[in-house]
Amino acid sequence: MSIYDYSIPTPDGGQFDLADNKGKVMIIVNTATGCGFTPHYAPLEEMFEKYHDKGLEIVDIPCNQFMNQAPESDEEIHQFCTLHYNTKFPQMKKSDVNGENALPVYGYLKSQQGFKGFGDGEIAGKMDGLLKSIDPDYESNPDIKWNFTKFVVDRNGNVVARFEPTEDMGKLDELVASLL
């Protein structure tokens, strides 16, 4: 199996086929409108505008699995993102990224790039404390830990990186630029 064997449901009942993005660099990200990391939409949109014509695609998958931070309908989420962040990249149907109802593509992504930690700093420490209070053994599995976890896929379909929401968005931009 490869990344190109998967599709993701769209809000209109269709499918977004990842095979249609062969030869492109993709960022696949689970998002939420009411999260402390929601401002990540701004640098994501900046990257999309800067690199889309060079071959970047951003695949936005709203998810409500992390403390109910995306409770709205698909339409309401889309309106929020376009109003507050002027997003133009494709937004998928709100979906699960962990558990029995997780999108199949997330099983693949997690098998290619597991969790490697939140890094250093105050926010990373807070995320570690929060997740340890929910699951003391959270670090030992590849599950998505929070909103705005980003997977980077190169032009050949390889999942080359996983960025936790605590990581510097500038490093994500640098990696994307290097792959284009």
Backbone bond lengths (Angstrom), bond angles and torsions (degrees), N, CA, C in turn:
res aa  C-N    CA-C-N  psi(-1)  N-CA   C-N-CA  omega(-1)  CA-C   N-CA-C  phi
1 M - - - 1.455 - - 1.527 109.27 -
2 S 1.301 114.96 149.61 1.459 120.98 174.66 1.532 108.36 -133.67
3 I 1.305 116.01 171.43 1.465 121.12 179.31 1.527 110.43 -57.09
4 Y 1.319 116.07 -29.91 1.460 120.76 -176.05 1.535 113.66 -75.97
5 D 1.326 116.62 -4.33 1.467 120.60 177.04 1.532 112.26 -86.53
6 Y 1.318 117.02 -1.18 1.454 121.08 -174.48 1.523 112.27 -110.21
7 S 1.314 113.70 153.49 1.462 120.87 171.26 1.522 107.23 -134.50
8 I 1.326 114.69 160.44 1.464 121.01 -175.95 1.521 107.96 -127.03
9 P 1.335 117.82 134.02 1.464 119.99 -179.89 1.536 112.11 -64.16
10 T 1.318 115.19 140.66 1.460 121.84 177.05 1.533 108.69 -102.99
11 P 1.317 117.33 159.37 1.472 120.13 -177.58 1.526 113.95 -59.54
12 D 1.330 117.64 -25.55 1.468 120.31 -178.43 1.525 113.52 -86.35
13 G 1.336 117.24 7.19 1.457 121.21 179.00 1.518 113.68 92.54
14 G 1.307 117.62 -0.25 1.460 121.67 178.54 1.518 111.59 -88.67
15 Q 1.322 114.53 -166.51 1.460 121.88 179.06 1.522 109.60 -130.45
16 F 1.310 117.01 139.14 1.463 123.97 174.03 1.517 105.30 -100.03
17 D 1.327 116.64 104.34 1.456 121.59 -177.12 1.523 110.38 -82.11
18 L 1.322 115.96 119.53 1.458 119.48 179.80 1.524 111.09 -65.98
19 A 1.322 117.96 -23.25 1.475 120.76 176.45 1.522 111.79 -61.95
20 D 1.318 117.32 -24.96 1.467 120.76 177.48 1.526 111.61 -69.50
21 N 1.330 117.03 -7.79 1.463 121.85 -178.78 1.525 112.89 -108.90
22 K 1.332 116.48 16.97 1.475 119.15 175.36 1.517 108.65 -56.76
23 G 1.334 114.53 136.71 1.456 119.84 -179.60 1.516 113.84 86.68
24 K 1.328 117.61 -2.29 1.463 121.57 178.36 1.529 109.54 -108.43
25 V 1.316 115.61 158.86 1.459 122.37 168.60 1.520 105.97 -90.04
26 M 1.329 116.20 134.08 1.466 120.05 -179.84 1.520 110.73 -122.13
27 I 1.321 114.93 142.97 1.458 122.43 165.32 1.521 105.07 -112.06
28 I 1.327 116.69 120.70 1.458 121.94 176.75 1.524 106.05 -108.76
29 V 1.336 116.22 120.62 1.461 120.83 -170.87 1.521 111.20 -135.62
30 N 1.342 115.99 134.75 1.468 120.31 172.29 1.521 107.83 -91.21
31 T 1.315 116.74 132.52 1.459 121.56 -170.90 1.526 112.04 -126.47
32 A 1.327 114.29 167.87 1.465 121.79 175.11 1.521 108.33 -154.11
33 T 1.312 116.41 147.99 1.458 121.23 -176.41 1.521 113.57 -86.55
34 G 1.332 118.36 -19.57 1.452 120.45 -175.52 1.507 113.75 -116.11
35 C 1.295 116.99 35.80 1.458 123.29 -174.59 1.529 110.00 -109.38
36 G 1.309 116.61 153.67 1.453 120.23 174.78 1.516 112.62 -62.00
37 F 1.340 117.17 -20.52 1.464 121.65 178.57 1.532 112.72 -94.25
38 T 1.330 117.89 1.63 1.464 120.92 -179.90 1.523 112.77 -53.30
39 P 1.334 120.16 -33.16 1.469 119.42 176.20 1.536 114.38 -60.14
40 H 1.343 118.23 -9.59 1.470 120.18 174.08 1.529 111.44 -61.41
41 Y 1.334 116.32 -19.49 1.461 118.55 176.26 1.530 111.09 -56.79
42 A 1.326 117.92 -36.12 1.473 120.72 -176.95 1.526 111.85 -63.36
43 P 1.341 120.51 -53.96 1.463 118.23 178.53 1.530 113.11 -67.99
44 L 1.326 117.64 -28.78 1.468 118.87 175.16 1.532 110.01 -63.58
45 E 1.330 116.52 -45.19 1.465 119.28 178.55 1.528 110.73 -64.70
46 E 1.325 117.96 -38.21 1.466 120.58 176.66 1.526 110.94 -60.16
47 M 1.336 116.70 -43.97 1.474 120.15 177.82 1.522 110.51 -63.49
48 F 1.333 115.79 -41.84 1.463 119.52 -179.62 1.530 110.29 -60.01
49 E 1.317 116.36 -46.84 1.469 119.93 -179.56 1.530 111.53 -65.92
50 K 1.318 116.77 -36.88 1.459 121.56 -176.90 1.534 111.89 -74.69
51 Y 1.344 116.96 -37.49 1.460 120.33 -169.65 1.523 116.11 -115.70
52 H 1.320 118.61 -7.12 1.471 119.14 -175.46 1.528 111.91 -57.68
53 D 1.310 117.61 -44.09 1.470 120.26 179.96 1.521 112.70 -68.19
54 K 1.338 117.08 -14.68 1.464 121.68 178.54 1.525 111.68 -95.37
55 G 1.361 116.10 -3.83 1.452 119.02 176.03 1.516 116.66 118.04
56 L 1.333 118.88 17.81 1.469 120.91 176.67 1.523 110.37 -94.73
57 E 1.318 115.59 136.10 1.460 121.77 170.04 1.522 107.53 -124.81
58 I 1.323 116.64 134.49 1.462 122.20 174.82 1.518 107.21 -110.15
59 V 1.331 115.73 128.82 1.455 122.26 -178.99 1.526 107.36 -112.61
60 D 1.321 115.90 106.81 1.464 124.38 -175.24 1.520 109.18 -94.63
61 I 1.340 116.13 117.65 1.459 121.32 -179.59 1.532 108.56 -118.18
62 P 1.335 117.40 96.25 1.470 119.22 176.71 1.528 110.21 -58.93
63 C 1.325 115.36 144.04 1.464 121.18 -176.84 1.519 108.94 -145.54
64 N 1.315 116.31 137.49 1.469 121.16 -178.38 1.526 111.81 -111.63
65 Q 1.321 118.37 23.80 1.463 121.14 -175.39 1.521 114.60 -84.94
66 F 1.312 118.44 -7.81 1.455 120.65 -173.56 1.528 110.14 -115.86
67 M 1.321 115.80 92.94 1.462 124.59 179.00 1.526 113.23 56.96
68 N 1.337 116.16 35.60 1.467 121.55 172.44 1.530 112.34 54.86
69 Q 1.349 116.50 45.11 1.461 120.70 -175.05 1.533 113.92 -94.91
70 A 1.325 116.69 7.10 1.472 121.03 173.88 1.531 108.65 -142.52
71 P 1.343 117.45 62.37 1.463 120.01 -174.68 1.524 114.46 -78.06
72 E 1.336 117.49 -12.39 1.461 121.02 -173.64 1.533 112.12 -71.13
73 S 1.320 114.69 168.76 1.462 121.30 173.55 1.529 109.12 -72.52
74 D 1.325 116.50 165.28 1.466 120.81 177.35 1.523 110.83 -55.88
75 E 1.324 116.82 -42.71 1.464 120.62 -179.30 1.527 111.64 -64.59
76 E 1.338 116.45 -42.63 1.468 120.23 178.93 1.531 111.58 -65.30
77 I 1.326 116.41 -38.59 1.472 120.52 177.30 1.525 109.52 -63.21
78 H 1.316 116.08 -45.88 1.474 120.05 179.61 1.530 110.52 -60.85
79 Q 1.319 116.94 -43.85 1.470 119.92 179.13 1.524 111.22 -62.23
80 F 1.314 117.82 -42.04 1.466 122.18 178.33 1.534 110.30 -59.69
81 C 1.324 116.29 -48.10 1.472 120.63 -176.11 1.523 112.25 -66.35
82 T 1.314 116.96 -40.85 1.462 118.87 -179.61 1.523 110.94 -73.36
83 L 1.325 117.45 -35.60 1.464 120.89 179.81 1.531 111.70 -70.46
84 H 1.326 116.86 -47.05 1.465 120.69 -173.36 1.527 113.82 -88.60
85 Y 1.339 117.37 -28.39 1.469 119.83 -174.49 1.528 113.15 -127.18
86 N 1.321 116.98 0.82 1.459 122.27 179.45 1.534 112.22 51.25
87 T 1.334 116.29 39.36 1.460 120.29 -176.94 1.526 110.87 -67.38
88 K 1.325 113.67 141.17 1.462 121.14 178.60 1.525 112.07 -121.87
89 F 1.319 117.26 -10.19 1.467 119.30 -179.07 1.527 110.04 -76.20
90 P 1.328 116.85 157.03 1.468 120.69 -175.42 1.529 113.01 -63.94
91 Q 1.319 113.93 134.78 1.456 120.84 178.48 1.526 108.32 -113.93
92 M 1.312 115.34 129.03 1.455 121.65 -176.35 1.531 110.89 -90.35
93 K 1.312 114.97 177.72 1.470 121.77 175.25 1.523 108.12 -69.13
94 K 1.318 117.04 140.81 1.467 120.88 176.79 1.527 108.44 -56.92
95 S 1.329 115.80 130.18 1.467 120.93 -172.78 1.517 110.92 -147.18
96 D 1.331 115.70 164.33 1.461 121.89 174.69 1.527 109.75 -84.95
97 V 1.329 115.51 149.03 1.469 121.60 177.82 1.526 111.71 -115.97
98 N 1.324 116.97 -11.55 1.465 123.50 176.82 1.525 108.77 -131.19
99 G 1.327 115.78 158.90 1.462 120.36 173.15 1.515 113.59 87.19
100 E 1.315 114.63 -174.79 1.467 121.04 -173.11 1.529 113.52 -66.69
101 N 1.331 118.18 -22.41 1.462 121.10 179.67 1.530 113.16 -102.07
102 A 1.330 116.03 12.66 1.466 119.82 -178.94 1.526 110.71 -65.67
103 L 1.318 115.19 145.99 1.462 119.83 173.55 1.522 108.92 -57.04
104 P 1.333 118.51 135.24 1.466 120.44 179.81 1.533 113.76 -54.86
105 V 1.333 117.23 -33.89 1.464 118.79 -179.70 1.525 111.22 -60.15
106 Y 1.328 117.74 -28.56 1.456 119.29 179.83 1.526 112.52 -71.12
107 G 1.322 118.27 -31.11 1.463 119.81 172.69 1.520 110.16 -60.96
108 Y 1.325 115.73 -42.46 1.466 120.57 178.94 1.528 110.85 -65.94
109 L 1.331 117.20 -49.88 1.460 120.60 -178.46 1.524 111.16 -57.12
110 K 1.327 117.03 -45.59 1.466 121.16 -178.16 1.521 111.33 -67.40
111 S 1.345 117.36 -30.91 1.469 119.82 177.61 1.525 111.35 -71.07
112 Q 1.319 116.86 -25.53 1.466 121.57 -179.00 1.526 112.92 -87.84
113 Q 1.324 116.66 -32.96 1.468 121.85 -178.75 1.524 108.61 -141.11
114 G 1.308 116.73 100.24 1.458 120.99 179.60 1.521 112.19 -80.19
115 F 1.299 114.95 176.49 1.464 121.58 179.31 1.524 109.06 -72.77
116 K 1.328 115.83 131.32 1.473 121.07 -179.21 1.523 111.75 -120.44
117 G 1.317 118.04 9.28 1.455 121.17 178.14 1.516 112.27 109.75
118 F 1.316 114.82 167.52 1.461 121.88 -178.69 1.516 113.04 -94.12
119 G 1.330 118.03 -2.53 1.448 120.08 -178.94 1.512 111.19 82.95
120 D 1.324 115.83 -156.86 1.455 121.98 -176.79 1.517 110.47 -109.22
121 G 1.311 115.15 169.53 1.457 120.37 175.22 1.512 112.31 108.86
122 E 1.323 114.04 170.75 1.457 121.45 -175.03 1.534 112.30 -63.34
123 I 1.314 117.16 -45.99 1.472 120.02 -178.09 1.526 109.88 -66.57
124 A 1.328 117.09 -40.48 1.465 120.51 177.73 1.528 110.05 -60.46
125 G 1.327 116.80 -42.07 1.466 120.62 178.05 1.518 112.23 -63.45
126 K 1.318 116.51 -40.13 1.466 119.99 178.12 1.529 111.19 -65.54
127 M 1.340 116.57 -41.35 1.471 119.64 178.45 1.519 110.07 -63.46
128 D 1.338 117.24 -42.73 1.460 121.58 178.52 1.525 110.31 -59.50
129 G 1.339 117.10 -46.46 1.462 120.67 179.49 1.514 112.72 -62.42
130 L 1.331 116.26 -43.78 1.463 120.55 179.36 1.527 110.97 -61.70
131 L 1.314 116.25 -48.76 1.462 118.92 -176.61 1.520 112.58 -69.52
132 K 1.327 117.39 -34.58 1.476 119.27 176.11 1.525 110.70 -64.98
133 S 1.341 117.93 -30.27 1.462 119.96 177.86 1.527 111.40 -71.85
134 I 1.321 116.86 -24.00 1.467 122.20 178.44 1.525 110.57 -89.15
135 D 1.336 116.11 -43.98 1.469 122.60 -177.61 1.530 108.10 -147.87
136 P 1.338 117.26 100.80 1.467 119.47 -177.29 1.531 113.56 -57.11
137 D 1.314 117.72 -20.68 1.463 122.11 -177.53 1.534 111.87 -107.04
138 Y 1.343 117.92 23.40 1.458 121.47 -173.34 1.533 113.86 -58.67
139 E 1.324 117.29 -28.91 1.468 120.42 -175.54 1.525 113.35 -70.70
140 S 1.324 117.65 -15.64 1.468 120.79 -172.55 1.526 114.25 -88.87
141 N 1.325 118.67 0.31 1.465 119.26 179.11 1.538 109.57 -126.32
142 P 1.324 116.73 160.07 1.465 120.19 -175.99 1.527 114.56 -84.96
143 D 1.326 117.93 3.88 1.468 120.11 -176.43 1.526 112.05 -52.79
144 I 1.317 114.54 155.45 1.456 120.83 171.86 1.523 105.78 -68.00
145 K 1.313 115.84 131.96 1.466 119.81 -175.29 1.519 113.05 -93.66
146 W 1.361 116.87 -27.74 1.455 119.03 -176.13 1.520 109.73 -163.42
147 N 1.310 114.46 174.22 1.462 122.03 176.35 1.530 110.25 -62.12
148 F 1.308 115.24 152.47 1.462 124.39 176.08 1.529 113.60 67.10
149 T 1.339 115.67 34.19 1.461 120.77 167.31 1.521 105.78 -81.81
150 K 1.319 116.17 129.13 1.467 121.21 -172.87 1.524 110.51 -117.43
151 F 1.331 115.95 129.47 1.456 121.97 173.41 1.525 107.53 -107.00
152 V 1.327 116.31 135.90 1.457 121.68 179.02 1.519 108.12 -109.81
153 V 1.334 114.92 128.07 1.458 122.88 179.25 1.528 107.44 -114.90
154 D 1.333 116.66 129.82 1.469 119.35 -179.11 1.526 111.34 -81.42
155 R 1.315 116.43 178.94 1.474 121.69 -176.01 1.531 113.20 -63.51
156 N 1.334 117.04 -17.51 1.465 121.32 179.97 1.520 113.03 -98.27
157 G 1.337 116.52 4.72 1.458 120.15 177.79 1.515 114.67 88.54
158 N 1.327 118.13 8.55 1.463 121.53 177.89 1.528 109.95 -84.10
159 V 1.330 115.95 133.73 1.462 120.82 175.53 1.529 105.46 -82.56
160 V 1.325 116.15 100.84 1.468 121.19 -169.61 1.521 114.25 -93.68
161 A 1.322 118.82 -16.62 1.462 119.51 -178.41 1.517 111.07 -160.07
162 R 1.314 113.52 155.66 1.468 122.90 172.61 1.523 106.14 -129.38
163 F 1.312 115.57 124.08 1.460 121.78 178.66 1.517 108.69 -110.74
164 E 1.315 116.03 119.52 1.457 119.99 174.65 1.529 108.00 -74.04
165 P 1.330 117.92 159.93 1.471 119.84 -176.20 1.524 113.51 -63.61
166 T 1.325 117.76 -18.56 1.461 121.66 -179.30 1.528 112.47 -81.44
167 E 1.333 117.23 -9.66 1.468 120.23 -176.86 1.526 111.46 -80.02
168 D 1.294 114.54 152.98 1.460 123.50 -178.35 1.532 110.43 -63.85
169 M 1.318 116.16 123.72 1.463 120.93 179.53 1.533 111.34 -64.01
170 G 1.322 117.69 -26.24 1.453 121.20 176.80 1.520 111.67 -62.80
171 K 1.338 117.48 -35.16 1.465 120.90 177.80 1.526 110.69 -68.26
172 L 1.322 116.47 -35.91 1.454 120.16 175.69 1.520 109.57 -63.82
173 D 1.313 117.64 -45.55 1.466 122.27 178.23 1.522 110.02 -58.79
174 E 1.331 118.13 -45.15 1.468 121.48 179.76 1.520 111.44 -60.10
175 L 1.323 116.72 -43.94 1.461 119.80 -179.60 1.534 109.99 -64.10
176 V 1.318 116.83 -47.83 1.465 120.72 179.97 1.534 109.88 -57.23
177 A 1.327 116.98 -46.52 1.468 120.75 -179.60 1.526 110.68 -59.68
178 S 1.333 117.31 -38.22 1.460 120.65 -178.91 1.531 112.71 -69.86
179 L 1.322 116.54 -23.00 1.475 120.89 -177.43 1.534 112.68 -91.16
180 L 1.308 116.93 -13.86 1.472 119.93 -176.86 1.516 112.02 -84.21
